[in-house]
Amino acid sequence: MKYKVHRFEINMVQDHGRLEHFLNNLKGEIVSIIPNIAKTTLFQIYGVTRKVDFLLIVEKI
């Protein structure tokens, strides 16, 4: 089995349609979607708010 990892830059408020289009156009099976949570502000460091910068999408080819 071969796997391919895609990095998908995302703005969680606006890009749900773009993410849906990307996922529907993949040829293989989606194994996992891993969010990268950035901690850039003081509120995010203490866990009050969170921001997802990008998603890692693992595809089985």
PDBQT receptor file of N, H, CA, C and O in Angstrom, charges set to zero:
ATOM      1  N   MET A   1       0.838  -1.185   0.000  1.00  0.00    +0.000 N 
ATOM      2  CA  MET A   1       0.000   0.000   0.000  1.00  0.00    +0.000 C 
ATOM      3  C   MET A   1       0.881   1.247   0.000  1.00  0.00    +0.000 C 
ATOM      4  O   MET A   1       1.937   1.281   0.632  1.00  0.00    +0.000 OA
ATOM      5  N   LYS A   2       0.438   2.240  -0.702  1.00  0.00    +0.000 N 
ATOM      6  H   LYS A   2      -0.420   2.213  -1.216  1.00  0.00    +0.000 HD
ATOM      7  CA  LYS A   2       1.136   3.520  -0.730  1.00  0.00    +0.000 C 
ATOM      8  C   LYS A   2       0.209   4.591  -0.168  1.00  0.00    +0.000 C 
ATOM      9  O   LYS A   2      -1.012   4.540  -0.319  1.00  0.00    +0.000 OA
ATOM     10  N   TYR A   3       0.840   5.557   0.484  1.00  0.00    +0.000 N 
ATOM     11  H   TYR A   3       1.831   5.598   0.607  1.00  0.00    +0.000 HD
ATOM     12  CA  TYR A   3       0.103   6.659   1.080  1.00  0.00    +0.000 C 
ATOM     13  C   TYR A   3       0.662   7.975   0.567  1.00  0.00    +0.000 C 
ATOM     14  O   TYR A   3       1.845   8.082   0.244  1.00  0.00    +0.000 OA
ATOM     15  N   LYS A   4      -0.198   8.962   0.496  1.00  0.00    +0.000 N 
ATOM     16  H   LYS A   4      -1.159   8.875   0.758  1.00  0.00    +0.000 HD
ATOM     17  CA  LYS A   4       0.215  10.315   0.121  1.00  0.00    +0.000 C 
ATOM     18  C   LYS A   4      -0.344  11.268   1.165  1.00  0.00    +0.000 C 
ATOM     19  O   LYS A   4      -1.502  11.156   1.566  1.00  0.00    +0.000 OA
ATOM     20  N   VAL A   5       0.494  12.213   1.604  1.00  0.00    +0.000 N 
ATOM     21  H   VAL A   5       1.435  12.304   1.278  1.00  0.00    +0.000 HD
ATOM     22  CA  VAL A   5       0.070  13.195   2.603  1.00  0.00    +0.000 C 
ATOM     23  C   VAL A   5      -0.068  14.550   1.918  1.00  0.00    +0.000 C 
ATOM     24  O   VAL A   5       0.869  15.037   1.284  1.00  0.00    +0.000 OA
ATOM     25  N   HIS A   6      -1.240  15.148   2.053  1.00  0.00    +0.000 N 
ATOM     26  H   HIS A   6      -2.001  14.752   2.567  1.00  0.00    +0.000 HD
ATOM     27  CA  HIS A   6      -1.523  16.463   1.481  1.00  0.00    +0.000 C 
ATOM     28  C   HIS A   6      -1.570  17.483   2.610  1.00  0.00    +0.000 C 
ATOM     29  O   HIS A   6      -2.099  17.211   3.687  1.00  0.00    +0.000 OA
ATOM     30  N   ARG A   7      -1.013  18.654   2.353  1.00  0.00    +0.000 N 
ATOM     31  H   ARG A   7      -0.583  18.875   1.478  1.00  0.00    +0.000 HD
ATOM     32  CA  ARG A   7      -1.118  19.769   3.308  1.00  0.00    +0.000 C 
ATOM     33  C   ARG A   7      -2.154  20.732   2.736  1.00  0.00    +0.000 C 
ATOM     34  O   ARG A   7      -2.007  21.209   1.611  1.00  0.00    +0.000 OA
ATOM     35  N   PHE A   8      -3.191  21.016   3.505  1.00  0.00    +0.000 N 
ATOM     36  H   PHE A   8      -3.309  20.628   4.419  1.00  0.00    +0.000 HD
ATOM     37  CA  PHE A   8      -4.289  21.859   3.045  1.00  0.00    +0.000 C 
ATOM     38  C   PHE A   8      -4.393  23.083   3.946  1.00  0.00    +0.000 C 
ATOM     39  O   PHE A   8      -4.857  22.989   5.082  1.00  0.00    +0.000 OA
ATOM     40  N   GLU A   9      -3.956  24.234   3.430  1.00  0.00    +0.000 N 
ATOM     41  H   GLU A   9      -3.580  24.310   2.507  1.00  0.00    +0.000 HD
ATOM     42  CA  GLU A   9      -4.062  25.503   4.167  1.00  0.00    +0.000 C 
ATOM     43  C   GLU A   9      -5.541  25.862   4.275  1.00  0.00    +0.000 C 
ATOM     44  O   GLU A   9      -6.277  25.786   3.292  1.00  0.00    +0.000 OA
ATOM     45  N   ILE A  10      -5.973  26.255   5.475  1.00  0.00    +0.000 N 
ATOM     46  H   ILE A  10      -5.375  26.317   6.274  1.00  0.00    +0.000 HD
ATOM     47  CA  ILE A  10      -7.404  26.466   5.675  1.00  0.00    +0.000 C 
ATOM     48  C   ILE A  10      -7.688  27.624   6.622  1.00  0.00    +0.000 C 
ATOM     49  O   ILE A  10      -6.959  27.866   7.583  1.00  0.00    +0.000 OA
ATOM     50  N   ASN A  11      -8.758  28.319   6.321  1.00  0.00    +0.000 N 
ATOM     51  H   ASN A  11      -9.350  28.122   5.540  1.00  0.00    +0.000 HD
ATOM     52  CA  ASN A  11      -9.384  29.273   7.233  1.00  0.00    +0.000 C 
ATOM     53  C   ASN A  11     -10.718  28.631   7.590  1.00  0.00    +0.000 C 
ATOM     54  O   ASN A  11     -11.612  28.560   6.747  1.00  0.00    +0.000 OA
ATOM     55  N   MET A  12     -10.863  28.165   8.825  1.00  0.00    +0.000 N 
ATOM     56  H   MET A  12     -10.136  28.223   9.509  1.00  0.00    +0.000 HD
ATOM     57  CA  MET A  12     -12.012  27.342   9.210  1.00  0.00    +0.000 C 
ATOM     58  C   MET A  12     -13.355  28.043   9.019  1.00  0.00    +0.000 C 
ATOM     59  O   MET A  12     -14.380  27.373   8.891  1.00  0.00    +0.000 OA
ATOM     60  N   VAL A  13     -13.371  29.358   8.998  1.00  0.00    +0.000 N 
ATOM     61  H   VAL A  13     -12.539  29.902   9.102  1.00  0.00    +0.000 HD
ATOM     62  CA  VAL A  13     -14.632  30.090   8.853  1.00  0.00    +0.000 C 
ATOM     63  C   VAL A  13     -15.078  30.121   7.395  1.00  0.00    +0.000 C 
ATOM     64  O   VAL A  13     -16.275  30.054   7.115  1.00  0.00    +0.000 OA
ATOM     65  N   GLN A  14     -14.129  30.224   6.461  1.00  0.00    +0.000 N 
ATOM     66  H   GLN A  14     -13.156  30.280   6.688  1.00  0.00    +0.000 HD
ATOM     67  CA  GLN A  14     -14.479  30.477   5.062  1.00  0.00    +0.000 C 
ATOM     68  C   GLN A  14     -14.292  29.299   4.113  1.00  0.00    +0.000 C 
ATOM     69  O   GLN A  14     -14.959  29.247   3.080  1.00  0.00    +0.000 OA
ATOM     70  N   ASP A  15     -13.417  28.357   4.423  1.00  0.00    +0.000 N 
ATOM     71  H   ASP A  15     -12.875  28.398   5.263  1.00  0.00    +0.000 HD
ATOM     72  CA  ASP A  15     -12.970  27.392   3.429  1.00  0.00    +0.000 C 
ATOM     73  C   ASP A  15     -13.651  26.032   3.461  1.00  0.00    +0.000 C 
ATOM     74  O   ASP A  15     -13.093  25.067   2.940  1.00  0.00    +0.000 OA
ATOM     75  N   HIS A  16     -14.820  25.921   4.045  1.00  0.00    +0.000 N 
ATOM     76  H   HIS A  16     -15.273  26.705   4.469  1.00  0.00    +0.000 HD
ATOM     77  CA  HIS A  16     -15.474  24.611   4.095  1.00  0.00    +0.000 C 
ATOM     78  C   HIS A  16     -15.840  24.107   2.698  1.00  0.00    +0.000 C 
ATOM     79  O   HIS A  16     -15.748  22.906   2.443  1.00  0.00    +0.000 OA
ATOM     80  N   GLY A  17     -16.244  24.975   1.806  1.00  0.00    +0.000 N 
ATOM     81  H   GLY A  17     -16.319  25.951   2.013  1.00  0.00    +0.000 HD
ATOM     82  CA  GLY A  17     -16.570  24.582   0.432  1.00  0.00    +0.000 C 
ATOM     83  C   GLY A  17     -15.340  24.132  -0.339  1.00  0.00    +0.000 C 
ATOM     84  O   GLY A  17     -15.393  23.161  -1.093  1.00  0.00    +0.000 OA
ATOM     85  N   ARG A  18     -14.236  24.837  -0.150  1.00  0.00    +0.000 N 
ATOM     86  H   ARG A  18     -14.192  25.626   0.463  1.00  0.00    +0.000 HD
ATOM     87  CA  ARG A  18     -12.984  24.482  -0.820  1.00  0.00    +0.000 C 
ATOM     88  C   ARG A  18     -12.470  23.140  -0.305  1.00  0.00    +0.000 C 
ATOM     89  O   ARG A  18     -11.957  22.337  -1.084  1.00  0.00    +0.000 OA
ATOM     90  N   LEU A  19     -12.603  22.887   1.004  1.00  0.00    +0.000 N 
ATOM     91  H   LEU A  19     -13.020  23.539   1.637  1.00  0.00    +0.000 HD
ATOM     92  CA  LEU A  19     -12.198  21.607   1.581  1.00  0.00    +0.000 C 
ATOM     93  C   LEU A  19     -13.061  20.478   1.032  1.00  0.00    +0.000 C 
ATOM     94  O   LEU A  19     -12.542  19.417   0.686  1.00  0.00    +0.000 OA
ATOM     95  N   GLU A  20     -14.342  20.687   0.951  1.00  0.00    +0.000 N 
ATOM     96  H   GLU A  20     -14.764  21.549   1.233  1.00  0.00    +0.000 HD
ATOM     97  CA  GLU A  20     -15.251  19.664   0.415  1.00  0.00    +0.000 C 
ATOM     98  C   GLU A  20     -14.885  19.327  -1.036  1.00  0.00    +0.000 C 
ATOM     99  O   GLU A  20     -14.856  18.157  -1.415  1.00  0.00    +0.000 OA
ATOM    100  N   HIS A  21     -14.612  20.334  -1.827  1.00  0.00    +0.000 N 
ATOM    101  H   HIS A  21     -14.635  21.286  -1.519  1.00  0.00    +0.000 HD
ATOM    102  CA  HIS A  21     -14.210  20.126  -3.229  1.00  0.00    +0.000 C 
ATOM    103  C   HIS A  21     -12.909  19.336  -3.295  1.00  0.00    +0.000 C 
ATOM    104  O   HIS A  21     -12.790  18.414  -4.102  1.00  0.00    +0.000 OA
ATOM    105  N   PHE A  22     -11.934  19.681  -2.464  1.00  0.00    +0.000 N 
ATOM    106  H   PHE A  22     -12.030  20.430  -1.809  1.00  0.00    +0.000 HD
ATOM    107  CA  PHE A  22     -10.649  18.983  -2.443  1.00  0.00    +0.000 C 
ATOM    108  C   PHE A  22     -10.821  17.509  -2.077  1.00  0.00    +0.000 C 
ATOM    109  O   PHE A  22     -10.255  16.633  -2.731  1.00  0.00    +0.000 OA
ATOM    110  N   LEU A  23     -11.601  17.241  -1.035  1.00  0.00    +0.000 N 
ATOM    111  H   LEU A  23     -12.060  17.952  -0.504  1.00  0.00    +0.000 HD
ATOM    112  CA  LEU A  23     -11.798  15.861  -0.583  1.00  0.00    +0.000 C 
ATOM    113  C   LEU A  23     -12.539  15.027  -1.626  1.00  0.00    +0.000 C 
ATOM    114  O   LEU A  23     -12.216  13.856  -1.824  1.00  0.00    +0.000 OA
ATOM    115  N   ASN A  24     -13.516  15.612  -2.286  1.00  0.00    +0.000 N 
ATOM    116  H   ASN A  24     -13.778  16.563  -2.125  1.00  0.00    +0.000 HD
ATOM    117  CA  ASN A  24     -14.274  14.877  -3.301  1.00  0.00    +0.000 C 
ATOM    118  C   ASN A  24     -13.448  14.576  -4.543  1.00  0.00    +0.000 C 
ATOM    119  O   ASN A  24     -13.781  13.649  -5.281  1.00  0.00    +0.000 OA
ATOM    120  N   ASN A  25     -12.380  15.330  -4.796  1.00  0.00    +0.000 N 
ATOM    121  H   ASN A  25     -12.110  16.083  -4.196  1.00  0.00    +0.000 HD
ATOM    122  CA  ASN A  25     -11.551  15.117  -5.976  1.00  0.00    +0.000 C 
ATOM    123  C   ASN A  25     -10.371  14.180  -5.737  1.00  0.00    +0.000 C 
ATOM    124  O   ASN A  25      -9.618  13.898  -6.669  1.00  0.00    +0.000 OA
ATOM    125  N   LEU A  26     -10.193  13.691  -4.512  1.00  0.00    +0.000 N 
ATOM    126  H   LEU A  26     -10.804  13.920  -3.755  1.00  0.00    +0.000 HD
ATOM    127  CA  LEU A  26      -9.116  12.738  -4.244  1.00  0.00    +0.000 C 
ATOM    128  C   LEU A  26      -9.457  11.393  -4.886  1.00  0.00    +0.000 C 
ATOM    129  O   LEU A  26     -10.612  10.967  -4.876  1.00  0.00    +0.000 OA
ATOM    130  N   LYS A  27      -8.445  10.731  -5.441  1.00  0.00    +0.000 N 
ATOM    131  H   LYS A  27      -7.507  11.077  -5.449  1.00  0.00    +0.000 HD
ATOM    132  CA  LYS A  27      -8.652   9.450  -6.126  1.00  0.00    +0.000 C 
ATOM    133  C   LYS A  27      -8.727   8.287  -5.148  1.00  0.00    +0.000 C 
ATOM    134  O   LYS A  27      -9.506   7.356  -5.352  1.00  0.00    +0.000 OA
ATOM    135  N   GLY A  28      -7.923   8.330  -4.085  1.00  0.00    +0.000 N 
ATOM    136  H   GLY A  28      -7.290   9.087  -3.920  1.00  0.00    +0.000 HD
ATOM    137  CA  GLY A  28      -7.843   7.215  -3.146  1.00  0.00    +0.000 C 
ATOM    138  C   GLY A  28      -8.787   7.373  -1.966  1.00  0.00    +0.000 C 
ATOM    139  O   GLY A  28      -9.708   8.190  -1.979  1.00  0.00    +0.000 OA
ATOM    140  N   GLU A  29      -8.529   6.564  -0.946  1.00  0.00    +0.000 N 
ATOM    141  H   GLU A  29      -7.781   5.901  -0.935  1.00  0.00    +0.000 HD
ATOM    142  CA  GLU A  29      -9.327   6.555   0.264  1.00  0.00    +0.000 C 
ATOM    143  C   GLU A  29      -8.677   7.449   1.320  1.00  0.00    +0.000 C 
ATOM    144  O   GLU A  29      -7.463   7.397   1.517  1.00  0.00    +0.000 OA
ATOM    145  N   ILE A  30      -9.474   8.260   1.991  1.00  0.00    +0.000 N 
ATOM    146  H   ILE A  30     -10.460   8.303   1.831  1.00  0.00    +0.000 HD
ATOM    147  CA  ILE A  30      -8.968   9.129   3.053  1.00  0.00    +0.000 C 
ATOM    148  C   ILE A  30      -8.788   8.288   4.313  1.00  0.00    +0.000 C 
ATOM    149  O   ILE A  30      -9.733   7.674   4.809  1.00  0.00    +0.000 OA
ATOM    150  N   VAL A  31      -7.569   8.273   4.815  1.00  0.00    +0.000 N 
ATOM    151  H   VAL A  31      -6.801   8.772   4.413  1.00  0.00    +0.000 HD
ATOM    152  CA  VAL A  31      -7.257   7.496   6.011  1.00  0.00    +0.000 C 
ATOM    153  C   VAL A  31      -7.409   8.355   7.260  1.00  0.00    +0.000 C 
ATOM    154  O   VAL A  31      -7.962   7.908   8.265  1.00  0.00    +0.000 OA
ATOM    155  N   SER A  32      -6.913   9.599   7.193  1.00  0.00    +0.000 N 
ATOM    156  H   SER A  32      -6.464   9.963   6.377  1.00  0.00    +0.000 HD
ATOM    157  CA  SER A  32      -6.929  10.449   8.374  1.00  0.00    +0.000 C 
ATOM    158  C   SER A  32      -6.868  11.914   7.973  1.00  0.00    +0.000 C 
ATOM    159  O   SER A  32      -6.307  12.265   6.934  1.00  0.00    +0.000 OA
ATOM    160  N   ILE A  33      -7.450  12.760   8.806  1.00  0.00    +0.000 N 
ATOM    161  H   ILE A  33      -7.905  12.475   9.649  1.00  0.00    +0.000 HD
ATOM    162  CA  ILE A  33      -7.330  14.211   8.674  1.00  0.00    +0.000 C 
ATOM    163  C   ILE A  33      -6.819  14.725  10.012  1.00  0.00    +0.000 C 
ATOM    164  O   ILE A  33      -7.466  14.559  11.046  1.00  0.00    +0.000 OA
ATOM    165  N   ILE A  34      -5.634  15.360   9.975  1.00  0.00    +0.000 N 
ATOM    166  H   ILE A  34      -5.108  15.495   9.135  1.00  0.00    +0.000 HD
ATOM    167  CA  ILE A  34      -4.970  15.802  11.194  1.00  0.00    +0.000 C 
ATOM    168  C   ILE A  34      -4.879  17.323  11.190  1.00  0.00    +0.000 C 
ATOM    169  O   ILE A  34      -4.201  17.885  10.330  1.00  0.00    +0.000 OA
ATOM    170  N   PRO A  35      -5.539  18.007  12.122  1.00  0.00    +0.000 N 
ATOM    171  CA  PRO A  35      -5.440  19.470  12.168  1.00  0.00    +0.000 C 
ATOM    172  C   PRO A  35      -4.158  19.908  12.879  1.00  0.00    +0.000 C 
ATOM    173  O   PRO A  35      -3.725  19.277  13.843  1.00  0.00    +0.000 OA
ATOM    174  N   ASN A  36      -3.561  20.992  12.394  1.00  0.00    +0.000 N 
ATOM    175  H   ASN A  36      -3.912  21.505  11.611  1.00  0.00    +0.000 HD
ATOM    176  CA  ASN A  36      -2.439  21.622  13.081  1.00  0.00    +0.000 C 
ATOM    177  C   ASN A  36      -2.991  22.852  13.796  1.00  0.00    +0.000 C 
ATOM    178  O   ASN A  36      -3.450  23.800  13.159  1.00  0.00    +0.000 OA
ATOM    179  N   ILE A  37      -2.940  22.825  15.105  1.00  0.00    +0.000 N 
ATOM    180  H   ILE A  37      -2.567  22.055  15.623  1.00  0.00    +0.000 HD
ATOM    181  CA  ILE A  37      -3.493  23.913  15.905  1.00  0.00    +0.000 C 
ATOM    182  C   ILE A  37      -2.364  24.849  16.303  1.00  0.00    +0.000 C 
ATOM    183  O   ILE A  37      -1.435  24.456  17.010  1.00  0.00    +0.000 OA
ATOM    184  N   ALA A  38      -2.453  26.092  15.842  1.00  0.00    +0.000 N 
ATOM    185  H   ALA A  38      -3.207  26.412  15.268  1.00  0.00    +0.000 HD
ATOM    186  CA  ALA A  38      -1.418  27.090  16.120  1.00  0.00    +0.000 C 
ATOM    187  C   ALA A  38      -1.736  27.809  17.422  1.00  0.00    +0.000 C 
ATOM    188  O   ALA A  38      -2.895  28.092  17.724  1.00  0.00    +0.000 OA
ATOM    189  N   LYS A  39      -0.713  28.093  18.173  1.00  0.00    +0.000 N 
ATOM    190  H   LYS A  39       0.229  27.862  17.928  1.00  0.00    +0.000 HD
ATOM    191  CA  LYS A  39      -0.864  28.880  19.399  1.00  0.00    +0.000 C 
ATOM    192  C   LYS A  39      -0.026  30.137  19.229  1.00  0.00    +0.000 C 
ATOM    193  O   LYS A  39       1.174  30.148  19.506  1.00  0.00    +0.000 OA
ATOM    194  N   THR A  40      -0.683  31.197  18.768  1.00  0.00    +0.000 N 
ATOM    195  H   THR A  40      -1.657  31.189  18.544  1.00  0.00    +0.000 HD
ATOM    196  CA  THR A  40       0.055  32.415  18.452  1.00  0.00    +0.000 C 
ATOM    197  C   THR A  40      -0.267  33.576  19.389  1.00  0.00    +0.000 C 
ATOM    198  O   THR A  40       0.547  34.485  19.544  1.00  0.00    +0.000 OA
ATOM    199  N   THR A  41      -1.430  33.558  20.009  1.00  0.00    +0.000 N 
ATOM    200  H   THR A  41      -2.092  32.819  19.884  1.00  0.00    +0.000 HD
ATOM    201  CA  THR A  41      -1.768  34.647  20.928  1.00  0.00    +0.000 C 
ATOM    202  C   THR A  41      -1.764  34.124  22.363  1.00  0.00    +0.000 C 
ATOM    203  O   THR A  41      -1.735  32.914  22.585  1.00  0.00    +0.000 OA
ATOM    204  N   LEU A  42      -1.792  35.010  23.308  1.00  0.00    +0.000 N 
ATOM    205  H   LEU A  42      -1.816  35.993  23.128  1.00  0.00    +0.000 HD
ATOM    206  CA  LEU A  42      -1.794  34.632  24.718  1.00  0.00    +0.000 C 
ATOM    207  C   LEU A  42      -3.026  33.790  25.064  1.00  0.00    +0.000 C 
ATOM    208  O   LEU A  42      -2.923  32.830  25.828  1.00  0.00    +0.000 OA
ATOM    209  N   PHE A  43      -4.194  34.143  24.504  1.00  0.00    +0.000 N 
ATOM    210  H   PHE A  43      -4.277  34.923  23.883  1.00  0.00    +0.000 HD
ATOM    211  CA  PHE A  43      -5.412  33.364  24.752  1.00  0.00    +0.000 C 
ATOM    212  C   PHE A  43      -5.267  31.947  24.211  1.00  0.00    +0.000 C 
ATOM    213  O   PHE A  43      -5.718  30.993  24.844  1.00  0.00    +0.000 OA
ATOM    214  N   GLN A  44      -4.634  31.802  23.031  1.00  0.00    +0.000 N 
ATOM    215  H   GLN A  44      -4.268  32.577  22.517  1.00  0.00    +0.000 HD
ATOM    216  CA  GLN A  44      -4.457  30.476  22.444  1.00  0.00    +0.000 C 
ATOM    217  C   GLN A  44      -3.449  29.649  23.230  1.00  0.00    +0.000 C 
ATOM    218  O   GLN A  44      -3.613  28.436  23.360  1.00  0.00    +0.000 OA
ATOM    219  N   ILE A  45      -2.424  30.279  23.749  1.00  0.00    +0.000 N 
ATOM    220  H   ILE A  45      -2.290  31.265  23.644  1.00  0.00    +0.000 HD
ATOM    221  CA  ILE A  45      -1.420  29.556  24.541  1.00  0.00    +0.000 C 
ATOM    222  C   ILE A  45      -2.047  28.980  25.804  1.00  0.00    +0.000 C 
ATOM    223  O   ILE A  45      -1.717  27.865  26.207  1.00  0.00    +0.000 OA
ATOM    224  N   TYR A  46      -2.949  29.732  26.431  1.00  0.00    +0.000 N 
ATOM    225  H   TYR A  46      -3.217  30.638  26.104  1.00  0.00    +0.000 HD
ATOM    226  CA  TYR A  46      -3.597  29.250  27.650  1.00  0.00    +0.000 C 
ATOM    227  C   TYR A  46      -4.840  28.408  27.373  1.00  0.00    +0.000 C 
ATOM    228  O   TYR A  46      -5.516  27.991  28.314  1.00  0.00    +0.000 OA
ATOM    229  N   GLY A  47      -5.149  28.153  26.122  1.00  0.00    +0.000 N 
ATOM    230  H   GLY A  47      -4.599  28.492  25.358  1.00  0.00    +0.000 HD
ATOM    231  CA  GLY A  47      -6.239  27.239  25.774  1.00  0.00    +0.000 C 
ATOM    232  C   GLY A  47      -7.619  27.844  25.746  1.00  0.00    +0.000 C 
ATOM    233  O   GLY A  47      -8.605  27.109  25.693  1.00  0.00    +0.000 OA
ATOM    234  N   VAL A  48      -7.727  29.157  25.780  1.00  0.00    +0.000 N 
ATOM    235  H   VAL A  48      -6.926  29.754  25.823  1.00  0.00    +0.000 HD
ATOM    236  CA  VAL A  48      -9.039  29.801  25.743  1.00  0.00    +0.000 C 
ATOM    237  C   VAL A  48      -9.622  29.720  24.332  1.00  0.00    +0.000 C 
ATOM    238  O   VAL A  48     -10.803  29.415  24.166  1.00  0.00    +0.000 OA
ATOM    239  N   THR A  49      -8.804  29.989  23.324  1.00  0.00    +0.000 N 
ATOM    240  H   THR A  49      -7.844  30.236  23.459  1.00  0.00    +0.000 HD
ATOM    241  CA  THR A  49      -9.238  29.898  21.931  1.00  0.00    +0.000 C 
ATOM    242  C   THR A  49      -8.224  29.058  21.150  1.00  0.00    +0.000 C 
ATOM    243  O   THR A  49      -7.100  28.838  21.602  1.00  0.00    +0.000 OA
ATOM    244  N   ARG A  50      -8.637  28.601  19.984  1.00  0.00    +0.000 N 
ATOM    245  H   ARG A  50      -9.550  28.780  19.617  1.00  0.00    +0.000 HD
ATOM    246  CA  ARG A  50      -7.752  27.819  19.129  1.00  0.00    +0.000 C 
ATOM    247  C   ARG A  50      -7.912  28.267  17.692  1.00  0.00    +0.000 C 
ATOM    248  O   ARG A  50      -8.954  28.792  17.298  1.00  0.00    +0.000 OA
ATOM    249  N   LYS A  51      -6.846  28.046  16.903  1.00  0.00    +0.000 N 
ATOM    250  H   LYS A  51      -6.001  27.619  17.223  1.00  0.00    +0.000 HD
ATOM    251  CA  LYS A  51      -6.875  28.384  15.488  1.00  0.00    +0.000 C 
ATOM    252  C   LYS A  51      -6.204  27.258  14.718  1.00  0.00    +0.000 C 
ATOM    253  O   LYS A  51      -5.067  26.890  15.013  1.00  0.00    +0.000 OA
ATOM    254  N   VAL A  52      -6.905  26.711  13.733  1.00  0.00    +0.000 N 
ATOM    255  H   VAL A  52      -7.828  27.010  13.493  1.00  0.00    +0.000 HD
ATOM    256  CA  VAL A  52      -6.343  25.665  12.885  1.00  0.00    +0.000 C 
ATOM    257  C   VAL A  52      -5.700  26.346  11.683  1.00  0.00    +0.000 C 
ATOM    258  O   VAL A  52      -6.374  27.045  10.926  1.00  0.00    +0.000 OA
ATOM    259  N   ASP A  53      -4.386  26.140  11.506  1.00  0.00    +0.000 N 
ATOM    260  H   ASP A  53      -3.838  25.572  12.121  1.00  0.00    +0.000 HD
ATOM    261  CA  ASP A  53      -3.657  26.721  10.381  1.00  0.00    +0.000 C 
ATOM    262  C   ASP A  53      -3.821  25.902   9.111  1.00  0.00    +0.000 C 
ATOM    263  O   ASP A  53      -4.129  26.431   8.043  1.00  0.00    +0.000 OA
ATOM    264  N   PHE A  54      -3.608  24.605   9.250  1.00  0.00    +0.000 N 
ATOM    265  H   PHE A  54      -3.358  24.175  10.117  1.00  0.00    +0.000 HD
ATOM    266  CA  PHE A  54      -3.694  23.726   8.088  1.00  0.00    +0.000 C 
ATOM    267  C   PHE A  54      -4.087  22.323   8.532  1.00  0.00    +0.000 C 
ATOM    268  O   PHE A  54      -4.029  21.978   9.712  1.00  0.00    +0.000 OA
ATOM    269  N   LEU A  55      -4.485  21.533   7.549  1.00  0.00    +0.000 N 
ATOM    270  H   LEU A  55      -4.532  21.814   6.590  1.00  0.00    +0.000 HD
ATOM    271  CA  LEU A  55      -4.831  20.139   7.785  1.00  0.00    +0.000 C 
ATOM    272  C   LEU A  55      -3.843  19.260   7.046  1.00  0.00    +0.000 C 
ATOM    273  O   LEU A  55      -3.444  19.582   5.927  1.00  0.00    +0.000 OA
ATOM    274  N   LEU A  56      -3.444  18.155   7.653  1.00  0.00    +0.000 N 
ATOM    275  H   LEU A  56      -3.769  17.893   8.562  1.00  0.00    +0.000 HD
ATOM    276  CA  LEU A  56      -2.709  17.120   6.953  1.00  0.00    +0.000 C 
ATOM    277  C   LEU A  56      -3.716  16.024   6.631  1.00  0.00    +0.000 C 
ATOM    278  O   LEU A  56      -4.368  15.483   7.524  1.00  0.00    +0.000 OA
ATOM    279  N   ILE A  57      -3.837  15.705   5.351  1.00  0.00    +0.000 N 
ATOM    280  H   ILE A  57      -3.308  16.144   4.625  1.00  0.00    +0.000 HD
ATOM    281  CA  ILE A  57      -4.810  14.713   4.898  1.00  0.00    +0.000 C 
ATOM    282  C   ILE A  57      -4.033  13.527   4.353  1.00  0.00    +0.000 C 
ATOM    283  O   ILE A  57      -3.271  13.666   3.396  1.00  0.00    +0.000 OA
ATOM    284  N   VAL A  58      -4.224  12.358   4.961  1.00  0.00    +0.000 N 
ATOM    285  H   VAL A  58      -4.843  12.245   5.739  1.00  0.00    +0.000 HD
ATOM    286  CA  VAL A  58      -3.521  11.150   4.556  1.00  0.00    +0.000 C 
ATOM    287  C   VAL A  58      -4.447  10.363   3.629  1.00  0.00    +0.000 C 
ATOM    288  O   VAL A  58      -5.572  10.018   3.989  1.00  0.00    +0.000 OA
ATOM    289  N   GLU A  59      -3.941  10.092   2.431  1.00  0.00    +0.000 N 
ATOM    290  H   GLU A  59      -3.027  10.372   2.138  1.00  0.00    +0.000 HD
ATOM    291  CA  GLU A  59      -4.718   9.391   1.410  1.00  0.00    +0.000 C 
ATOM    292  C   GLU A  59      -4.035   8.055   1.092  1.00  0.00    +0.000 C 
ATOM    293  O   GLU A  59      -2.828   8.011   0.857  1.00  0.00    +0.000 OA
ATOM    294  N   LYS A  60      -4.813   6.972   1.086  1.00  0.00    +0.000 N 
ATOM    295  H   LYS A  60      -5.794   7.008   1.276  1.00  0.00    +0.000 HD
ATOM    296  CA  LYS A  60      -4.299   5.665   0.678  1.00  0.00    +0.000 C 
ATOM    297  C   LYS A  60      -4.546   5.527  -0.818  1.00  0.00    +0.000 C 
ATOM    298  O   LYS A  60      -5.682   5.604  -1.285  1.00  0.00    +0.000 OA
ATOM    299  N   ILE A  61      -3.455   5.319  -1.563  1.00  0.00    +0.000 N 
ATOM    300  H   ILE A  61      -2.532   5.256  -1.183  1.00  0.00    +0.000 HD
ATOM    301  CA  ILE A  61      -3.544   5.241  -3.027  1.00  0.00    +0.000 C 
ATOM    302  C   ILE A  61      -3.694   3.793  -3.449  1.00  0.00    +0.000 C 
ATOM    303  O   ILE A  61      -3.786   3.505  -4.643  1.00  0.00    +0.000 OA
TER     304      ILE A  61
